[in-house]
Amino acid sequence: MGALIIWLALLGPLWALFTHLSPAAVSSSLRASGALAPLVVSVEAGVVTLAVLVGVGTPLGYLLARERLPFPRVWETGLLVMLLMPPLVVGLLLVFMVGPLTPIGRGLSALHLSATNTLLALVVAEIYEAAPYYVLGAQAAFAAVDPRLEQQAALLGDRPRRTMLRVTLPLAGPGLATALATGWARAIGAFGAVIIVAYHPYGLPMQIWTTLNEVGLSAALPFALLLLVVALPVPVIAYGWSRHARG
């Protein structure tokens, strides 16, 4: 009974959302001119962020799991520091790292790019908020794979790339799916760092914030629902597949 009460309490915010939201209000808000533009921005930035996480974070997670990097505990500590750092602080420090007056910012400017108030800035902010979750999740997924299986595949003549594709990745797949889902949820819902470095263009979290401040709480609820519709399916599907794959 106590577990049921806790479960219902945790789902309380969802219950509050659906009890204070009517289909007419959702339709009216989302059919307004430009109402879906933040959705497009969020999906674009989220997909690019996810591609970066997979391309860069997966090898890093593997190297950490196999302790093939010098001073592995230092690498892990750095990831934990970024994981625990308040997102607002991350955003503030990103301004001093990639802002227009920094060496990186001036280099980007020479390429006609900017890491503040652009889609690129949104992607950068999302990467910094989501990367620690994905890399540490990927590390755990690869650590769960017995290295002896990789060694046996190598003894049978498989090259490292073939071993990775046929042995390591399939076995680590459920854990990687969970890490990817967590990274997606963190990226698509990123707000703390985003409000500092990428106030424009509006993604869904920023749209919720500005609507809340300019119009009111009720007007922000349809965009909150839209964010949930975008953010939650990937984690739910990944969790279900992971449970099924693990038997």
Buried (B, 14 or more C-beta within 10 A) or exposed (E): EEEEEEEEEEEEEEEEEEEEBEEEBBEEBBEEEEBBEBBEBBBBBBBBBBEBBBEBBBEBBBBBBBEEEEEBEEBBEEBEEBEEBEBEEBBBBBBEBBBBEBEEBEEBEEEEEBBBBBBBBBBBBBBBBBBBBBBBBBBBBBBEBEEEEBEEBBEEEBEEEEBBEEBBBEBBBBBBBBBBBBBBBBBBBBBBBBBBBBBEBBBBBBBBBBBBEEEEEBBBBBBBBBBBEBBBEBBEEBBEBBEEEEE
